[in-house]
């Protein structure tokens, strides 16, 4: 019996320890979750499409997101394409306009040019913020930072030593190393560092730099290198003639044409022909810089943090390249990462297999222990039986001492009374808030589970109250003041309650009021209005007078549910809707609030990875020229079919993409793929076709938008007049001054500008005259008004006349019926677009449609290509 009691005490001690530990962890998590938002600005030396800049930026963002910091914006200096003082001056004026009234807590710069620019201008542009740099090698940092303070950073250790050692291990007969770099400032610096490092190894290797060759001659030369050679690529974005080239394309072409292995200094050479080696990682550089930024945000002085050289390299090989050059895996050290290796079940699921095996062994061990425990229990049963015999004998002896036992019984009663009093006190403390004395969250759930929402016949209203701006009051006037105010607020709320009401303090500045047995419709709203009116009178707290308002969310049982947690969640949503509407008011929950919130959250969640998972497809809707009766144009329309959400309407995901700025890469994607498809059609003989692509205001506001358009057109060899960019009236009205110059520049190049959905906004004719609009698209709402009954009343004819008088091409959208087509022909409208010709269809069907249209005329009056 004594052994059993000892075990019970041990179990109780363990349970109490676990409860205390969970409580401490819970408090820790909550404390960690509260942090002030800080503004971090990231400036990259090069352009957004450069893989190195993207990797550095991704690493920085990953670290900052984990520490709940706010990245104000990511900027790109585009120094590879525009290495001029004029570019720096332009950036200075732009950043001055953008950040002159915005506080920057930490400035993160990547690579040499951004560091120089930030050091020169941070006092005048960026709040004199501390600087964290990365991507700057050990030779360049000394000159750039000489005499500078209030900065720290991550050095880029340019060291090909391990890669060369690995190459020698693979090919002991290695004699020549061809080092590929360009003649830019950073290219030459990196190339010289690499060459010096290889020479310092004293391996008697012949080192040949390749920076003095034109691109075409470079590709030709790599075909003839001997088997005792390798190529080591550092950075290469222009050849000796200054021709700008794409690094990925160069890397792939060099590897494709080379008959010797191609090693890379940077890991963005992976999947672009690199065999492997010990390569510098832009993402690891960015993560190291992000960690330093977090230390500065936490209050450390940057001058006390020396420049660091953490390990920012990856030891990795490409299996396909190893296979190409007959390099066995046995020659590669175990600590090297192998990519693009064929699937192996055991290697892929090694951890899972070993875990299952471990669990199986653990189960066998548990069964064995259980058998031992059963034997111990049987032994204890025997001991208990023997003890029972002893107790029986003792009991018989105790009967002789009846008076003594009676006294002990009285003492036990006294102890029990003390325990009961303590339990009542503990119960009260468990179910009530210690500050205000109101019932707490535990009390709310205890009472609701008993009878509030389940056993009642009449309606029950739940009011979720939150004190407006309480956190500001607490932070400004102190926590003691906040506690006294909370007591006053609790007393005011309690004084406003009615007989059928109960109040609970949920947490912080949140309260719950339950109104039971509601018999009249809208009683919850009436009482909420009563509460808000009751708070019009000011509060006197510690010699201060202030006014306090409330935001209230309301749910009603059973309309909004019978479960307390569900009603609390809905009331919380309604309360935040009240705050969004201006505070000091109440809002009744509606199902649409939750549905809209959930739908948007799901769309945003899956939209972030949809592009890289190839979930988007472009549909094209033909534009029919009414004079030639031929297809002369295609409008590109984005479609998204998510594996999780199914088909998502563009009306829904485009808005989310704009709010999250994902519209920028999405817009670049559709522009690039639309031009690629158009070039494909031109090569098949459809040379009269144009393509129209919708652009967002966020795209137009990007500094490099015009450059991106020109680069895409040049890449696919398209003349600018074959591309038409569609903007809406809202963009025209909201950003006339900002985008006017950009649109004018594009129009001068030959790119056509279309004004989409004309007539739905409030366009100014003055804007139409000033902007280079080449095409006017009449909104479908005007076309729908064209019927046999009111054909004389529609404004469509006047719009056509207006556009033609201004020299614009007129396109009518949404043409679906015969009488609409005939009317537009009579009004001499230039082109039409709509289901009467074709609905939006994918690329393959467009090609079939064009092939058929060469044989016979599908678009005679009343014809429909989809029939």
N, C-alpha and C positions, 0 to 999 in steps of 0.2 A: 504493500500500500504506500509506503514511503517513497519507493522508486517511481510509482505512477504520479504522485503529487510533484515530485521534482521535475519530471518530464513536462508536466502541464505548466509549471512555472517557467521552464525554459522556453516553451512554445509561446507563452504570453509575452515574454521579454522580446523575443524575435519579432512578433507581430507589431508591438509598440514601436520598436526600432525602425521597422519598415515604414510605418505610418509617419513617423517624424521625418525620416529621410525623404519620402515623397512630398511631404509638406515643404521641406527646404528646397527641393528641386523645383517645385511648382512656383515658389516665391522667386527663385533665381531666374526661371524662364520669364516670368512676368516682368522682373526688373530689367532683364536684358532687352525685352521687347520695347522699352520706352527709350527712345533716343531722339534727339533733335535732328531735324533734317538739315543737311549741309549742302552747299552748292559747290560742285566740282566741275571744272572746265578742262576738257581734253583737247589739245591742239596737236594734230599730226602734220609732219613736214610734207607728206606726199598726199596723193589723191585717194579717194574712197575705194576705188576698185583695186588698189594695190594690195596683194595678199599679205605682205609684211605688215602694213598699216592696219589692216583688218584684224590680223592675229593679235597685234599689240593691244588694239582697242578692245577686242573681245576679252583678253585676259584682265585688263583694267576693270571692265564692266562687271565680269564675274565676281571679282573680289569685292567691289563696292556694293553690289547688290546684296551680298551676304551680310554686310554691315549696315544695311538699311540706309544708305546714303543716296542723295538725289544728284544725278548727273544732269546739269543744266542743259548742255549741248555738246556735241562732238564736232570739231571744226577740222577742216583739211586745207593746208596751204598750197597743195598741188605743185610742189617745187620741182618735181621731175619734169612736168610739162611746161612750167612757166618760171624758170630760175632767173627772174629779173627783179631789179629794184622797183620797177613799176608795179609789179605784183605785190611786193611788200607794202608799198604806199597804199595801194587799193585795199589790202587787208587791214592796214592800220585804220583807214577811214571807216571801213565796214565794222570792225570790232569796236571802235570808239562809239559808233552809233548804237551798236547792239548791247554793249556792256557798261556804258558810262554810268547808268543808274542802278546797276545790279552788283550786289556783293559777291565776290568770288572767294571762297574759303581756301581752296587748294587748286593750283594750276599744274596739270600733268602734261608734259610735252614728250613727243616721241621723235627721236633722231635729231641731228645736229641743227638743221635750219630752224625748226620750231623752238629749240632751246635758245638759240641766238636771238630770235625775234622776241621771245618771252622776256629774256633778261633785259633787252633794250627797252621794252615798252610796258612791262608789268605795272610800273608805278603809275603811268598815265592811263592805262587801259583796264588793268585787271586787279584793282583794289590793293596793289602792292602785295599780292598773295604769295605765300611760300610756294616754291617750285619743286616738283619731283620730275626727274627726267629718266628716260630709258632709251635704248637703241643707239647710244653714243659710245664709240670705241675708246680704248684707253689712250690712244694718241691724240684724239681730237678734244677730249674733255679738258685737258690742262689749259689749252689756249682759250677755249670758250669761257671757262668759269674763273679765269684769273681775276682776283680782287672782288669776286661776287660773294654775297652772303645770303642767308635765308633761303637755302636750297640744299637738296640732297638728291640722290638718284641711284640708278642701277647701271653699272658699266657693261658694255657689250664686249666680252672677252673674245676677240677674234683669234682663234687658235685651231689650226687644222692638224695639229700634231697627232691626235688619236686617230683621225681619219687616215692620215698617211701611214701610220703604223699598221692599221687594219688592212690597208691596201697592200703593204709589203708582206703581211702575213698571208694574204690570199695569193699574191703573185710575188714570190721572192726574187724573180728576175726583173722586177720593175726598175727602169732606168730614167724615164722621162715623165715629168708632170706638166701638163699644159694647163695654165691658170687663165680662166676666162673672167674678165671684168671689163666694165666700160670706162670711158674717160671723164665721167662726171667727178665732181669733188669727192663725194662719198665712195664712188667706185674705185678711183685711183687709191684713195686712202686705204680701203679694205684690201685691194689687190696687193699693195706694197707690204701691208702687215702680214698677209698670207705668205708672200714670197720670203720675207725676212724670217718668219717662223720656220718654214721648211728648210731654209739654208742653215738655221741655227741647230737643226737636228743632226747635221753633218752626216747625211746618209749617202753622199756622193751622187745625188740625183740631179739630173739636167732639168732646170726649171725654165719653161718657155711661156712668156706672157702672150695673150691673144687679144690685147686691147687695140692693136694697130691694124686690124683686118675689117674690111666691109662685111656686112652680114652675109651676102651671097658667097663671098670668098671663104668665109669662116665655115659655112656648111659644106662647101666643096672640100676644104682641107681636112676636116675631121674624118672623112672617109678613108684617108690613106695613112693614118697613124699605125705604128707597129704594135705588136702584141705586148711589148715591154713598156707600154705607155698607159697613162690614165689621163682623164680630163677632170679638173677640179673647178666647178662653177661657183663664183662668189655672187656678184650682182651684175646684171647686164640689161640695161633698158635703152641703150642707144649704141650704134656702132661708131666706127672711127669718123664717119662722115656726118655724125650728128643726127642720123635718122632714128626717130623714136620707134622702138620695137616693144612688143609684148613679151614679158619675161617667160610666162608659161609656154607661149608658142616657141620661143627660142630654145627653151630647155627641152621641149619635146622633139623639136627638129634636130637639135644637136645629138640627143640620145638616139633618135631614129636612124640617123645617118652614120653614127660613129660605130666603128667595129671594136672599140675598146670601152671599158666601163667608165661611166660618168658619175663622179662623186659631187656632192653639193655641200656648201658651207652652211646653208640655211634650210630648215625643214620644209619650206614651201616648195622645195624642189621635189618632194615626195609626190608620187603619182604623176609626175611630169618628166619621167625618164631617169630620176636619180637612182643609183644602185643603193646608196645608203651612206653610212658613216656616223660620226658624232657631229650632229648638226645643231646650230643655234635655233631656238624656238622663239618666235615673236610673241606667242601667247604666254610662255613662261616669263619672258621679259616684262610683259604687261602685268602679269599677276604679281611679280616682285615689286613693280612700281606701285601697283594698287595697294599692296600691304604697307608700303612706306607712306602712302597718302592717308591710309586709315590711322597710322600712328600720329601723323600731323593733325588730323581731325580730332584725335583724342587729346591733343594738347601738347605733344612733344615739340621741342624746338628743333627745327631742321638742321641748325648749325651744330647740334649735338649728335647728329646721326651721320656718320662718315659715309662716303660713297661706297656702295657694296658691289661685290662681284659674285652673286649667288650662282649656283649651277643652273643655267638656263639652256642646257643642251639636251638633245634626245639621241640616244644610241639606237639606231634603227636601220633595217635593211628591207628592201622590196623583194619579196619572194620571186615575183615574175622576172625581175632583172637578174637575180641570182641564177635563176633557171636559164635565162637567155645566154649568160656567159659561162654556164656549166660550173658554177661555184657551189660546192656542196654545203649543206647546212652545218655539217660537222666542223667546218672551218670558222663558223661564226660563234663567238662567245655566248654563253647561256644568258648573260644579262642584257643582251641586245634584243630589242623589239623587232619582230618580223611581221610585216604587213602584207596584205593581199595573198595570204597563204590559204590554200584550199581548205575547205571545212573538214574538221576532225571532231567526231563526237566526243571522244574522251578528253581531248585538249580543251574543247569549247566548254564542256560541262564537267571539267575535272573537279571543281569545287563542289558541285552538286553531288557527283558520284561519291566523293570522299565523305561529304556530309551525310549522305544516306547510309554509307557504311558505318560512320561514327554513331549515327542514331541507332542503327541495328545493334552495334556492340553495347551502346548505352542501355538499350532495352533488355538485352540479355543480362547485363550487370544488374539492372533494376529487379528483374525476376529473381536472380540469385539472392540479392539482398532481401527481397520480399520473403523468400522461403526461410531465410535465416530469421527474419523478424517474426514469421509465424511460429517458428520453433520457440522463440523467446516468449511469445504470447502464451503458448501452451504451458511453458514453464512458470510464467507469472500466474496463470490460472490456478496451477497447483499450489503456488505459494499463497495466493489469495484464499484458497480453500482452507489451507492450514491456518492462515491468519484469522479466518472466520471462526474456526474452532476456538482459537485463543480469545477472540473478542467475546464469544459467548460465555466463556468462563469468567472473563473480566466483568461482563455485564451482571452476571450473577453476584459477583463480589460488590459491584457498585450499588446494587439494590439495598445492601445493608447500610449504605451511607446516603439515605434519602434526603436528609436535611442539607448536606453539602451540595448535592446535585441541584436542589431547589434554589440555593443561593447562586450557583453558576447560571442557572436558567434566567434569573432576574438580571444578571449582568449581561447576558446575551441579548435580552430585550432592550436594555439601555443602548447597547452598541448598535442594534438594528435601527433604533430611532435616529441615532446620529447619522447612520448611513443613509436613511431615507431623506433626512433634511439636506444632506450633501448632494444627493441625487437630484432633488428638486432644484437646488441652486445651479447645479451643472446643466440640468435640462433647460432652465431659463436662459443661461448664458449661451447654450447651443442654438436656441431658437430666436434670439434677439440680438440686435445690433448694439454693440457696446457703447457707441458714441451717442446715438439718438434714442436708444431704448425701443425703437420700432421693431416689429417682427422682421426677420432677415430672410434670405433666399431659402435656407433650409426649411424655415417655417412655411414659406409660400408653397414649396413642393409637397411638404407634409400635409398641409390643409387641402391642397387641390386634389391630391391623390385620394383623400378621404371622401369628400362630398361636393366640392364647389362646382366642378364641371361635369360630373358623371351623374349624380343623383338628383340634380335640380330639374324641375319641369319648365321653368321660365328661362329666359335668356340671361346670359352673364356677359358683362363687358369687362375687358381688360385694358387698362390705360397704362402705357409705357411713358413715363415722364423723365425728361433730361433737362438739367439746368443749363441754360444758354451761357456760353463763355465762362463756365465755372473754372476750367483749367487756367484760363487767363487770370481770373481773380486769385486763384490759389497761388500761381507763380508770382503774381505781382505783389500781393499783400501778405503772403506767407501762409504756411499751413495752419498755424494757430488761428489766424483770422478765418481761414476756410472752414476749420472745424466749428467755430462759433457760428458762422453763417449757415452751415449745414444743420446745426441744431435749430436755429431760427426757422429755416425753411421747413424742417420736419414738423415743428410746432404749428406753423402756418397751414401746412397741408392737413395735419390732424384736425385743426379747428374748422376746416372746410368740409370735412367728411359728413355724410348722412348716415342714417341708421343701417342701411343695407350695404355700406361700404367698408372695406378693410384695406389697410395700407401696409406696404412692405418696402424696406430699403434693400434694393437689389445689390448694388455695389457702387462705390464712388459717389457720383452725383445722379444716379439713376434710381427711380422709385417706381413701384408698381401699385396701382389701385385697382381692386376688384369690386365691381358693382354687381350684386346678386339680385335675383328675382326681378329682373327688368320686365315690365309689362307694356311699356310704351315704346314705340319705334323712335329711335334717335335719342334715347335717354343718355347714352354714352357721350354723344356730341354735346348735349345740353350741359352735362356735368363737367366736361372738359372746358367748355366756355366759362362755366362758373369758377373753375380753378384758375383759369387765365385772368379773369376779372379780379379774383382774390389776390393776385400778385401785383396789382397796379400800385398798391400802397408800398412805400419804401421800407427798407430794413435798417435798423440802428444796430451796428455791430462795432464794438470797441471804439467808440468815439467817431465812427464813420457812418455816413448815410449813403445808401446805394439802392438802386432798383434792380430787381432780378426778374427775368422772364423765363418761361418754360416752353419747350417743344414737346408735343404730345402725339403719340401714335396710338390708334384705337383698333382693337379687334373684338369681335363679338362671337360668343359661343351660342348656338352651334353653327352659325353661318360660315365662320372661318375655321372651324374645327373644334374637336373636343379634347385634344391633347394640349397640356400646358406648354410644353416646349415648343410645339408648333405655333401656338397662339403668341408666345413670347417672341419667337423669330419674326412672325408677321408684324407684330406691333412695333418691333425694333425697326423693320424696314419702313413702316409708315412714319415712325418718328423721324428717321433720317430724311424722308421725303419732306416732312414739315420743316426741318432745318434747311434743306435745299431751297424751299419756297420762301425763306426769309426769317425763320424763327418766330417765337412768340405766337404760335398757332397750333392747331391740331389737324391731323389728317387721319381719315378712316382708311384702313387697309383695303386694297383691291387686289384681286388675283393677278391682274395684269402687271402690278408692280413686281411681284415675285417672278412671274414668267419672263418679263422683259429683262430683269436682272440676271436670271439664270441663263437665258438665251444669250445675252451679250457676253457673259463670263465664258460660256462654252465656245462662242465664236472666237473671242480673243485668245483663249487657251490654245485652240487648234490652229488658228491662223498663223501663229508664230513659226510653226514648222511646216505649214502647207506647201510653201514654195520649194523648200529643199527636198520634200517628199514627192515632188512632181504631181501635186493634186490639182493644179490649174490646167485649163485648156482654153484655147482661143477659138471662138466662133466668129464667123464673118457673115455680115448681111450685105448682099449686093446692092449697088446704087445704079439704077437704070436711067440712061440718057434718053429723054422722050423724043429728041429730034432724030437720033440715029437708031433708036430702039435697040441699043446694045448696053451690056454691062460695062461701065467705065470705071467703077470704083468699088471698094470693099471697106466697110466699117468693122474694125476689130473690137470684139466684145469679150470680156473675161468671164469664164465660167468656173465655178469651184464645186467639185464633188468630193466631200470629205468622207473617209471611211467611217468616221464616228457620227457625223451629223447628217450625212446624205447630201443632197443638192442644197446649197445655200444660195439664196437670192443675192444678186449683186447689190440690191437696195439695202441689204443688211450688212454684208461684210465690207463693202467699200467704205461706209461710215466708220466702222471699227478700225479699218486699215488707216484711215486718215487720222483718227484720234490717237493711234499708237505710232504714227509715222511709218508704218509698214508700207504705206502707199508708195513710198520712194523706191524701194527695191522692186515692188510689184510693177510700178509704172515703167521702170527701166526694162524689166523682163518682157512685158507685152510689147514695148516699142522695138526691142531687139528681135523678138521672134516674129513680129508682124513684118518687119523689113526683110527678114530672112525668107519668109514665105513669099512675099511680093517678088523678091529677086528670083526665086525658084520659078514663079509663074512667068516672069519676063524671059527667062532662059527657055521656056517652053513655047514662046512666041506671043504671049499676051502682053505685048509691050505698051498697050494703051492704058493698062490698069493702074490705079492709084490706091493707096491705103490710108484710112482715117483712124487716128488713135486719140482717145480721150486723155487729157492730162489734168492733174489736180493742181490746186493753188500751191500745195506743199512742194510739188515738183518744180513749179515755175520759180519758187522762191529760193531754190538751191543755186548756189553760185555757179556751179559747173553744169547747169542744165543745158544751156546752148552748146557747150563743148561736147556733152554726152551725145546730143542729137547729131552733131556734125561727125563725131567719131563713128557712130553706128552707120550713118549713111556712107561714109568713106570705106568702112570695113566691108560692107556688102556691095559697094560699087553702085549705089543708087543715086540718081540725080535728085536734088532736093525737091523739085516740083512734083515728084511722085508721092511725097509724104504730106499729109494734111493733119494738123494738130487741132483737136476740138476743145474749145473752152466754153464754160457756161456763163450766163449773164451774171450770176452771183460773183464769180471770179472777176468779171469785168468791172462790176460796180465797187467791190470791196478793195481791189488791189490795182486800180487803174494806174496810179503813179508808179508803182513798183514794177509791174510787168510790162508797161507800155514800151520801154526801151528794149527789153528782151524780145518781145514780139516783133518789133520793128526790125531788129537785127536778123531774126530768123526769116522774116519776109524778104529782106534784101538778099539773103542767100538763095531764095527761091522756094523755101518751105511755105506751104499754104496754111492759112489760119481760118478755121471755121468757127462761127458763133452758134453753139448748139442750143436747142430748146428755145429758140427766139420767141418772145411774146409772153413767157411765163414769169419774167421778172419785171424790172423797171429800168430797162436800158435807156440811156440818154442818146438821142440822135447825134449830139455833139461828140460822144465817145465813139459812135460808129464811124463818124467822119475822121476822127483823129487816129484811131487804131487801124492797122493794116488788115482788116477783115476781108478775106477773099471769097468766103462762102457763108451764106445765111441759111440755117436749117430751121424750117418752120415747125414748131412743136405740134405733136400729134393732137393736142386738145383743139387746135384750130381746124385740123383736117377732119376731126370727128364731127364738126359742126356742118360739114358739107353734106347735105341730104337733099333729096328731091323736093322736100317741102320748103326749106329755108335757104336754098342755094343762093338767093339774091342778098341774104342778110349777113353772110359770112365775111370776116375781115381778111380772109386769106388772099383774095385778089389784090387788096390794097397793099398787103405786105410784099407780095410778089412785085408789084409795080414799084414800091419804095426801094427794094433791094436792087432791082434791075437798073433803076435810075442812078444808083450809087456804084454801078459797075460790078456788082457781086453775082456769083453763081448761086442760084436758088435751088435748095433741095427740100422737098416736102417729106416729112417723116410720118410713119404710121398709116400709109395708104393701104386700105384693105378692101374697098368696095368699088364697083364699076363706075358709079356716078361721080365718086371722088376723082378717079383717074381721068374721066372725060372732062370734068371741070378744070383740072390742072393743065390738061392739054390745051383747052380753049384759052386759058390764061397765059399760055406760053411759058409755063414753069420749066426750068432746065432739066431737073432730075427728080426722081422719086425713090423712096425707100420704104419698104413695108411688106406685109404678108401677101399682098396681091402679086408681088414678084417672088419673094422668097423669105422665109423666116431665117434667123441666124443659124448657120450650119457649120460643121467642122471643116478642117482643111481638105480632107479626102473628098467630101461631097462637093465642095467648091470646085475642085478640079474636074469632077465628073460633069458638073453643071456647065462649066466653060467649054468642055469638049462637046457637049450636046448642042450648045448655042452656036457652035461653028457650023453645024450641019443644017439646023433649021431654026427659024425664028420662034422662040418660045414665049416672047413677050408682046405678042399682038394684043390688042385691046381685049381685056377680060381674061387674059391668060393667067395661069398660076403655075409656077415652076414646080411647086410641091405636089401638084395633082398627079 
